[in-house]
Amino acid sequence: DVFAPEPPVLINVGRGDVIGESTALEALERGWLGHFVSDVFAPEPLRAESPLWAHPKATVTSHNSAVTQPEDVAAAFADNLERFERGGVEALREGGATFDWEAGY
């Protein structure tokens, strides 16, 4: 029908499990969603074998939903490096930086 609305696009850039992987896949397959874009998954990172990676109506991005300016990244890196040199990993944690060595991010 020419007057039928297009299925919505869901863009998930939040934290936590707004929509589960299996739910997103079902919504895409049933036509409830026209496209699914996400940079956040539970668990993170998205499993390598997830069908979302190759789904024609899904876009998987890195967990970086904000526009990032090179000078901001450089400043954050310099700040983290300075804290690390002063007190190692504990100094980074105290400054709010976190890194999960097992997860790799």
N, CA, C and O atoms as a GROMACS GRO file, in nm:
protein
  420
    1ASP      N    1   0.084  -0.117   0.000
    1ASP     CA    2   0.000   0.000   0.000
    1ASP      C    3   0.089   0.124   0.000
    1ASP      O    4   0.180   0.134   0.082
    2VAL      N    5   0.064   0.216  -0.088
    2VAL     CA    6   0.147   0.334  -0.101
    2VAL      C    7   0.140   0.424   0.022
    2VAL      O    8   0.231   0.503   0.046
    3PHE      N    9   0.033   0.415   0.100
    3PHE     CA   10   0.016   0.499   0.218
    3PHE      C   11   0.061   0.431   0.347
    3PHE      O   12   0.053   0.491   0.454
    4ALA      N   13   0.106   0.308   0.337
    4ALA     CA   14   0.152   0.237   0.457
    4ALA      C   15   0.284   0.298   0.505
    4ALA      O   16   0.372   0.326   0.424
    5PRO      N   17   0.297   0.319   0.635
    5PRO     CA   18   0.424   0.375   0.686
    5PRO      C   19   0.537   0.274   0.673
    5PRO      O   20   0.517   0.152   0.677
    6GLU      N   21   0.655   0.328   0.658
    6GLU     CA   22   0.775   0.243   0.656
    6GLU      C   23   0.800   0.189   0.796
    6GLU      O   24   0.771   0.258   0.895
    7PRO      N   25   0.853   0.067   0.807
    7PRO     CA   26   0.888   0.020   0.941
    7PRO      C   27   0.995   0.109   1.002
    7PRO      O   28   1.082   0.159   0.931
    8PRO      N   29   0.991   0.128   1.132
    8PRO     CA   30   1.086   0.219   1.196
    8PRO      C   31   1.228   0.166   1.196
    8PRO      O   32   1.252   0.046   1.180
    9VAL      N   33   1.320   0.257   1.214
    9VAL     CA   34   1.462   0.225   1.233
    9VAL      C   35   1.491   0.245   1.381
    9VAL      O   36   1.456   0.348   1.438
   10LEU      N   37   1.555   0.147   1.443
   10LEU     CA   38   1.594   0.159   1.583
   10LEU      C   39   1.745   0.182   1.590
   10LEU      O   40   1.823   0.100   1.542
   11ILE      N   41   1.785   0.292   1.650
   11ILE     CA   42   1.927   0.323   1.670
   11ILE      C   43   1.953   0.318   1.819
   11ILE      O   44   1.903   0.400   1.895
   12ASN      N   45   2.031   0.220   1.860
   12ASN     CA   46   2.060   0.198   2.002
   12ASN      C   47   2.202   0.239   2.033
   12ASN      O   48   2.298   0.172   1.993
   13VAL      N   49   2.217   0.352   2.104
   13VAL     CA   50   2.349   0.398   2.145
   13VAL      C   51   2.356   0.414   2.297
   13VAL      O   52   2.448   0.477   2.349
   14GLY      N   53   2.259   0.356   2.366
   14GLY     CA   54   2.254   0.368   2.511
   14GLY      C   55   2.346   0.271   2.580
   14GLY      O   56   2.425   0.201   2.516
   15ARG      N   57   2.335   0.269   2.709
   15ARG     CA   58   2.410   0.172   2.789
   15ARG      C   59   2.313   0.067   2.838
   15ARG      O   60   2.198   0.097   2.871
   16GLY      N   61   2.359  -0.056   2.842
   16GLY     CA   62   2.274  -0.163   2.891
   16GLY      C   63   2.197  -0.229   2.778
   16GLY      O   64   2.217  -0.200   2.660
   17ASP      N   65   2.110  -0.318   2.816
   17ASP     CA   66   2.039  -0.401   2.721
   17ASP      C   67   1.902  -0.339   2.689
   17ASP      O   68   1.800  -0.381   2.744
   18VAL      N   69   1.901  -0.240   2.599
   18VAL     CA   70   1.775  -0.177   2.558
   18VAL      C   71   1.692  -0.276   2.480
   18VAL      O   72   1.570  -0.287   2.500
   19ILE      N   73   1.756  -0.350   2.389
   19ILE     CA   74   1.690  -0.453   2.311
   19ILE      C   75   1.789  -0.568   2.294
   19ILE      O   76   1.904  -0.546   2.256
   20GLY      N   77   1.743  -0.687   2.322
   20GLY     CA   78   1.830  -0.804   2.311
   20GLY      C   79   1.858  -0.841   2.167
   20GLY      O   80   1.782  -0.808   2.076
   21GLU      N   81   1.967  -0.910   2.147
   21GLU     CA   82   2.008  -0.953   2.013
   21GLU      C   83   1.900  -1.036   1.944
   21GLU      O   84   1.867  -1.011   1.828
   22SER      N   85   1.844  -1.133   2.015
   22SER     CA   86   1.743  -1.220   1.953
   22SER      C   87   1.615  -1.142   1.922
   22SER      O   88   1.549  -1.169   1.822
   23THR      N   89   1.580  -1.046   2.006
   23THR     CA   90   1.462  -0.964   1.982
   23THR      C   91   1.482  -0.876   1.859
   23THR      O   92   1.392  -0.862   1.776
   24ALA      N   93   1.601  -0.816   1.847
   24ALA     CA   94   1.630  -0.734   1.730
   24ALA      C   95   1.624  -0.817   1.602
   24ALA      O   96   1.567  -0.774   1.502
   25LEU      N   97   1.682  -0.936   1.606
   25LEU     CA   98   1.678  -1.023   1.488
   25LEU      C   99   1.535  -1.060   1.451
   25LEU      O  100   1.499  -1.058   1.333
   26GLU      N  101   1.454  -1.095   1.550
   26GLU     CA  102   1.314  -1.130   1.522
   26GLU      C  103   1.239  -1.010   1.463
   26GLU      O  104   1.164  -1.025   1.367
   27ALA      N  105   1.260  -0.892   1.519
   27ALA     CA  106   1.193  -0.771   1.469
   27ALA      C  107   1.233  -0.742   1.325
   27ALA      O  108   1.150  -0.699   1.245
   28LEU      N  109   1.360  -0.764   1.290
   28LEU     CA  110   1.405  -0.744   1.154
   28LEU      C  111   1.342  -0.846   1.059
   28LEU      O  112   1.294  -0.811   0.952
   29GLU      N  113   1.342  -0.972   1.100
   29GLU     CA  114   1.290  -1.079   1.016
   29GLU      C  115   1.139  -1.066   0.992
   29GLU      O  116   1.090  -1.098   0.884
   30ARG      N  117   1.066  -1.019   1.092
   30ARG     CA  118   0.920  -1.004   1.080
   30ARG      C  119   0.879  -0.870   1.017
   30ARG      O  120   0.761  -0.846   0.993
   31GLY      N  121   0.978  -0.784   0.990
   31GLY     CA  122   0.948  -0.656   0.929
   31GLY      C  123   0.900  -0.550   1.026
   31GLY      O  124   0.853  -0.444   0.985
   32TRP      N  125   0.910  -0.578   1.155
   32TRP     CA  126   0.870  -0.479   1.255
   32TRP      C  127   0.970  -0.364   1.260
   32TRP      O  128   0.934  -0.251   1.295
   33LEU      N  129   1.094  -0.393   1.226
   33LEU     CA  130   1.198  -0.290   1.214
   33LEU      C  131   1.245  -0.287   1.070
   33LEU      O  132   1.263  -0.391   1.007
   34GLY      N  133   1.265  -0.166   1.018
   34GLY     CA  134   1.320  -0.152   0.884
   34GLY      C  135   1.472  -0.165   0.884
   34GLY      O  136   1.532  -0.208   0.786
   35HIS      N  137   1.532  -0.126   0.997
   35HIS     CA  138   1.678  -0.135   1.012
   35HIS      C  139   1.711  -0.126   1.160
   35HIS      O  140   1.639  -0.062   1.237
   36PHE      N  141   1.817  -0.188   1.198
   36PHE     CA  142   1.863  -0.186   1.337
   36PHE      C  143   2.009  -0.142   1.338
   36PHE      O  144   2.093  -0.202   1.271
   37VAL      N  145   2.039  -0.037   1.414
   37VAL     CA  146   2.175   0.015   1.428
   37VAL      C  147   2.208   0.012   1.577
   37VAL      O  148   2.132   0.061   1.659
   38SER      N  149   2.323  -0.047   1.610
   38SER     CA  150   2.359  -0.052   1.752
   38SER      C  151   2.510  -0.053   1.770
   38SER      O  152   2.585  -0.110   1.691
   39ASP      N  153   2.552   0.013   1.878
   39ASP     CA  154   2.692   0.006   1.917
   39ASP      C  155   2.704  -0.048   2.058
   39ASP      O  156   2.811  -0.042   2.119
   40VAL      N  157   2.594  -0.102   2.111
   40VAL     CA  158   2.595  -0.157   2.246
   40VAL      C  159   2.519  -0.290   2.246
   40VAL      O  160   2.410  -0.302   2.190
   41PHE      N  161   2.580  -0.388   2.310
   41PHE     CA  162   2.520  -0.520   2.316
   41PHE      C  163   2.544  -0.581   2.453
   41PHE      O  164   2.634  -0.540   2.525
   42ALA      N  165   2.462  -0.678   2.487
   42ALA     CA  166   2.482  -0.754   2.610
   42ALA      C  167   2.502  -0.899   2.570
   42ALA      O  168   2.407  -0.960   2.520
   43PRO      N  169   2.614  -0.955   2.590
   43PRO     CA  170   2.737  -0.896   2.647
   43PRO      C  171   2.814  -0.820   2.540
   43PRO      O  172   2.791  -0.835   2.420
   44GLU      N  173   2.907  -0.737   2.587
   44GLU     CA  174   2.997  -0.663   2.499
   44GLU      C  175   3.131  -0.737   2.496
   44GLU      O  176   3.172  -0.790   2.599
   45PRO      N  177   3.197  -0.742   2.388
   45PRO     CA  178   3.153  -0.703   2.255
   45PRO      C  179   3.055  -0.806   2.197
   45PRO      O  180   3.041  -0.916   2.251
   46LEU      N  181   2.989  -0.771   2.088
   46LEU     CA  182   2.896  -0.862   2.022
   46LEU      C  183   2.971  -0.988   1.980
   46LEU      O  184   3.081  -0.982   1.927
   47ARG      N  185   2.908  -1.102   2.006
   47ARG     CA  186   2.971  -1.231   1.971
   47ARG      C  187   3.009  -1.234   1.823
   47ARG      O  188   2.935  -1.186   1.737
   48ALA      N  189   3.124  -1.291   1.794
   48ALA     CA  190   3.172  -1.299   1.655
   48ALA      C  191   3.076  -1.378   1.567
   48ALA      O  192   3.066  -1.350   1.447
   49GLU      N  193   3.006  -1.475   1.624
   49GLU     CA  194   2.915  -1.559   1.545
   49GLU      C  195   2.773  -1.503   1.535
   49GLU      O  196   2.684  -1.569   1.481
   50SER      N  197   2.751  -1.383   1.587
   50SER     CA  198   2.617  -1.323   1.583
   50SER      C  199   2.572  -1.300   1.439
   50SER      O  200   2.649  -1.248   1.357
   51PRO      N  201   2.449  -1.337   1.407
   51PRO     CA  202   2.395  -1.310   1.273
   51PRO      C  203   2.379  -1.162   1.242
   51PRO      O  204   2.364  -1.124   1.126
   52LEU      N  205   2.383  -1.077   1.344
   52LEU     CA  206   2.368  -0.933   1.320
   52LEU      C  207   2.483  -0.878   1.235
   52LEU      O  208   2.462  -0.784   1.157
   53TRP      N  209   2.603  -0.934   1.249
   53TRP     CA  210   2.718  -0.884   1.173
   53TRP      C  211   2.690  -0.884   1.022
   53TRP      O  212   2.731  -0.792   0.952
   54ALA      N  213   2.622  -0.986   0.973
   54ALA     CA  214   2.601  -1.001   0.828
   54ALA      C  215   2.458  -0.970   0.784
   54ALA      O  216   2.427  -0.979   0.666
   55HIS      N  217   2.372  -0.934   0.877
   55HIS     CA  218   2.232  -0.910   0.841
   55HIS      C  219   2.222  -0.784   0.754
   55HIS      O  220   2.279  -0.681   0.787
   56PRO      N  221   2.150  -0.794   0.641
   56PRO     CA  222   2.143  -0.679   0.550
   56PRO      C  223   2.069  -0.557   0.607
   56PRO      O  224   2.083  -0.446   0.555
   57LYS      N  225   1.990  -0.578   0.712
   57LYS     CA  226   1.916  -0.466   0.771
   57LYS      C  227   1.970  -0.429   0.909
   57LYS      O  228   1.900  -0.367   0.989
   58ALA      N  229   2.093  -0.467   0.936
   58ALA     CA  230   2.155  -0.435   1.065
   58ALA      C  231   2.289  -0.367   1.040
   58ALA      O  232   2.364  -0.403   0.950
   59THR      N  233   2.317  -0.268   1.123
   59THR     CA  234   2.446  -0.201   1.120
   59THR      C  235   2.505  -0.208   1.260
   59THR      O  236   2.447  -0.158   1.356
   60VAL      N  237   2.620  -0.272   1.271
   60VAL     CA  238   2.690  -0.285   1.399
   60VAL      C  239   2.809  -0.190   1.395
   60VAL      O  240   2.891  -0.196   1.303
   61THR      N  241   2.817  -0.103   1.495
   61THR     CA  242   2.928  -0.009   1.500
   61THR      C  243   3.006  -0.029   1.629
   61THR      O  244   2.961  -0.097   1.721
   62SER      N  245   3.124   0.031   1.633
   62SER     CA  246   3.202   0.025   1.756
   62SER      C  247   3.130   0.105   1.864
   62SER      O  248   3.049   0.192   1.833
   63HIS      N  249   3.160   0.076   1.988
   63HIS     CA  250   3.092   0.143   2.100
   63HIS      C  251   3.144   0.286   2.113
   63HIS      O  252   3.221   0.318   2.204
   64ASN      N  253   3.101   0.370   2.020
   64ASN     CA  254   3.145   0.509   2.017
   64ASN      C  255   3.036   0.590   1.950
   64ASN      O  256   3.044   0.619   1.830
   65SER      N  257   2.934   0.626   2.026
   65SER     CA  258   2.819   0.692   1.967
   65SER      C  259   2.837   0.842   1.951
   65SER      O  260   2.755   0.907   1.886
   66ALA      N  261   2.939   0.898   2.008
   66ALA     CA  262   2.957   1.043   2.005
   66ALA      C  263   3.053   1.083   1.893
   66ALA      O  264   3.139   1.005   1.852
   67VAL      N  265   3.037   1.204   1.846
   67VAL     CA  266   3.133   1.260   1.753
   67VAL      C  267   3.260   1.287   1.833
   67VAL      O  268   3.256   1.352   1.937
   68THR      N  269   3.372   1.238   1.784
   68THR     CA  270   3.497   1.251   1.857
   68THR      C  271   3.595   1.335   1.775
   68THR      O  272   3.620   1.306   1.658
   69GLN      N  273   3.649   1.437   1.838
   69GLN     CA  274   3.747   1.523   1.773
   69GLN      C  275   3.887   1.473   1.808
   69GLN      O  276   3.912   1.437   1.924
   70PRO      N  277   3.978   1.470   1.712
   70PRO     CA  278   4.114   1.420   1.739
   70PRO      C  279   4.181   1.487   1.858
   70PRO      O  280   4.249   1.421   1.936
   71GLU      N  281   4.162   1.618   1.873
   71GLU     CA  282   4.228   1.687   1.984
   71GLU      C  283   4.172   1.642   2.119
   71GLU      O  284   4.245   1.642   2.219
   72ASP      N  285   4.043   1.605   2.123
   72ASP     CA  286   3.985   1.555   2.247
   72ASP      C  287   4.043   1.418   2.284
   72ASP      O  288   4.074   1.392   2.400
   73VAL      N  289   4.059   1.332   2.184
   73VAL     CA  290   4.116   1.200   2.207
   73VAL      C  291   4.261   1.214   2.254
   73VAL      O  292   4.303   1.145   2.346
   74ALA      N  293   4.336   1.303   2.190
   74ALA     CA  294   4.475   1.323   2.228
   74ALA      C  295   4.485   1.374   2.371
   74ALA      O  296   4.571   1.330   2.447
   75ALA      N  297   4.397   1.466   2.409
   75ALA     CA  298   4.399   1.520   2.546
   75ALA      C  299   4.365   1.412   2.647
   75ALA      O  300   4.428   1.404   2.752
   76ALA      N  301   4.265   1.329   2.617
   76ALA     CA  302   4.228   1.220   2.708
   76ALA      C  303   4.342   1.120   2.721
   76ALA      O  304   4.370   1.071   2.830
   77PHE      N  305   4.407   1.089   2.609
   77PHE     CA  306   4.520   0.997   2.613
   77PHE      C  307   4.633   1.054   2.697
   77PHE      O  308   4.691   0.983   2.780
   78ALA      N  309   4.666   1.181   2.677
   78ALA     CA  310   4.774   1.243   2.752
   78ALA      C  311   4.744   1.244   2.902
   78ALA      O  312   4.832   1.219   2.983
   79ASP      N  313   4.619   1.273   2.937
   79ASP     CA  314   4.578   1.272   3.078
   79ASP      C  315   4.592   1.132   3.137
   79ASP      O  316   4.646   1.116   3.246
   80ASN      N  317   4.543   1.031   3.064
   80ASN     CA  318   4.554   0.893   3.113
   80ASN      C  319   4.699   0.848   3.125
   80ASN      O  320   4.735   0.780   3.221
   81LEU      N  321   4.782   0.886   3.029
   81LEU     CA  322   4.924   0.849   3.033
   81LEU      C  323   4.992   0.912   3.155
   81LEU      O  324   5.070   0.847   3.224
   82GLU      N  325   4.961   1.039   3.180
   82GLU     CA  326   5.020   1.108   3.295
   82GLU      C  327   4.978   1.039   3.426
   82GLU      O  328   5.062   1.016   3.513
   83ARG      N  329   4.851   1.007   3.439
   83ARG     CA  330   4.805   0.938   3.560
   83ARG      C  331   4.871   0.800   3.573
   83ARG      O  332   4.911   0.761   3.683
   84PHE      N  333   4.881   0.728   3.461
   84PHE     CA  334   4.943   0.596   3.464
   84PHE      C  335   5.089   0.605   3.508
   84PHE      O  336   5.134   0.524   3.590
   85GLU      N  337   5.161   0.702   3.455
   85GLU     CA  338   5.302   0.718   3.491
   85GLU      C  339   5.317   0.755   3.638
   85GLU      O  340   5.416   0.718   3.701
   86ARG      N  341   5.220   0.827   3.694
   86ARG     CA  342   5.224   0.864   3.836
   86ARG      C  343   5.193   0.746   3.927
   86ARG      O  344   5.255   0.731   4.032
   87GLY      N  345   5.094   0.662   3.887
   87GLY     CA  346   5.050   0.560   3.982
   87GLY      C  347   5.001   0.430   3.923
   87GLY      O  348   4.934   0.353   3.991
   88GLY      N  349   5.033   0.404   3.798
   88GLY     CA  350   4.995   0.277   3.737
   88GLY      C  351   4.844   0.264   3.716
   88GLY      O  352   4.772   0.364   3.709
   89VAL      N  353   4.799   0.140   3.707
   89VAL     CA  354   4.659   0.110   3.678
   89VAL      C  355   4.567   0.166   3.786
   89VAL      O  356   4.458   0.213   3.756
   90GLU      N  357   4.610   0.160   3.911
   90GLU     CA  358   4.525   0.212   4.020
   90GLU      C  359   4.496   0.360   4.001
   90GLU      O  360   4.385   0.405   4.030
   91ALA      N  361   4.594   0.437   3.955
   91ALA     CA  362   4.572   0.580   3.930
   91ALA      C  363   4.471   0.601   3.819
   91ALA      O  364   4.393   0.697   3.823
   92LEU      N  365   4.471   0.513   3.718
   92LEU     CA  366   4.372   0.524   3.611
   92LEU      C  367   4.231   0.496   3.665
   92LEU      O  368   4.136   0.567   3.632
   93ARG      N  369   4.220   0.393   3.747
   93ARG     CA  370   4.089   0.359   3.805
   93ARG      C  371   4.037   0.473   3.891
   93ARG      O  372   3.918   0.505   3.887
   94GLU      N  373   4.123   0.534   3.969
   94GLU     CA  374   4.082   0.646   4.054
   94GLU      C  375   4.036   0.764   3.970
   94GLU      O  376   3.952   0.842   4.014
   95GLY      N  377   4.090   0.778   3.851
   95GLY     CA  378   4.052   0.888   3.762
   95GLY      C  379   3.928   0.860   3.681
   95GLY      O  380   3.884   0.944   3.602
   96GLY      N  381   3.870   0.742   3.697
   96GLY     CA  382   3.747   0.709   3.627
   96GLY      C  383   3.766   0.623   3.503
   96GLY      O  384   3.667   0.576   3.447
   97ALA      N  385   3.889   0.601   3.459
   97ALA     CA  386   3.912   0.517   3.342
   97ALA      C  387   3.898   0.370   3.381
   97ALA      O  388   3.947   0.328   3.486
   98THR      N  389   3.831   0.295   3.298
   98THR     CA  390   3.818   0.152   3.324
   98THR      C  391   3.855   0.074   3.199
   98THR      O  392   3.834   0.121   3.087
   99PHE      N  393   3.908  -0.041   3.219
   99PHE     CA  394   3.943  -0.131   3.109
   99PHE      C  395   3.931  -0.273   3.160
   99PHE      O  396   3.991  -0.309   3.261
  100ASP      N  397   3.855  -0.354   3.090
  100ASP     CA  398   3.836  -0.493   3.127
  100ASP      C  399   3.933  -0.576   3.043
  100ASP      O  400   3.910  -0.598   2.924
  101TRP      N  401   4.040  -0.622   3.104
  101TRP     CA  402   4.144  -0.694   3.029
  101TRP      C  403   4.092  -0.822   2.969
  101TRP      O  404   4.136  -0.861   2.861
  102GLU      N  405   3.997  -0.891   3.035
  102GLU     CA  406   3.942  -1.015   2.980
  102GLU      C  407   3.852  -0.988   2.861
  102GLU      O  408   3.856  -1.062   2.763
  103ALA      N  409   3.773  -0.882   2.867
  103ALA     CA  410   3.682  -0.849   2.756
  103ALA      C  411   3.758  -0.782   2.642
  103ALA      O  412   3.716  -0.791   2.526
  104GLY      N  413   3.870  -0.716   2.673
  104GLY     CA  414   3.950  -0.653   2.570
  104GLY      C  415   3.907  -0.511   2.534
  104GLY      O  416   3.941  -0.461   2.427
  105TYR      N  417   3.833  -0.446   2.623
  105TYR     CA  418   3.796  -0.307   2.600
  105TYR      C  419   3.773  -0.236   2.731
  105TYR      O  420   3.740  -0.118   2.732
   0.00000   0.00000   0.00000
